[in-house]
Amino acid sequence: MQVADFLQPENVIVDLVAPSKLRVLQIVSEKAAAALGIDETLILQALQSREKLGSTGIGEGIAIPHTRIPGITKPFSLLARLSKSVEFESIDDVPVDLVFVLLLPVNSADHLNTLACSARQLRAPDILRKLRQAKGAPQLFAAITAEAPAMAR
C-alpha cells in the first residue's frame, strides 16, 4: 500500500492558515466534503469525536486525524501544511504543522494498514524534511508519495 493509493494531488494544501486545532479540523472537513460530495458537518463531527478519544497528534509536529465515514467506498486523505503551528495536544506537546486527514469507509478492513502507511511516511526523517521545505503543493505531494527509506531495525 502506498500513500498515492488514497491521496490525490488536488487534496494537498500548502500554508493553511488556522489559529487553532478546531479551525484546522473545520477547514479540512470543508475541503474533504467538497472533494467527496458529502456533508462537511458529518466529517467534522466524526473527526471531533475521534479527537475526544485522544489526540491524533503523533509527535514531531504531525497529526493524523482519522475516522470512518458512512457513504464513502474507499480511503480518502488530505494533506495540509499549516502556515503556523497550532496546539494539538500531541503526545510530545509539540505544536502541529503537518496534518494528514484520513477518512475510511465504515467497513474498511485496511484501516490499520492505511493508518500505518501514512504514519510511516510522515515519520521518515527525509520525507518530513522535504514536506517542511516544499515550495508548493506539487512538491508537497511528491514528498509524501515518495518511497520511504527502509527503517533501521
Secondary structure by P-SEA (a helix, b strand, c coil): ccccccccccccccccccccaaaaaaaaaaaaaaaacccaaaaaaaaaaaaaacccccccccccbbbbbcccccccbbbbbbcccccccccccccccbbbbbbbcccccaaaaaaaaaaaaaacaaaaaaaaacccaaaaaaaaacccccccc
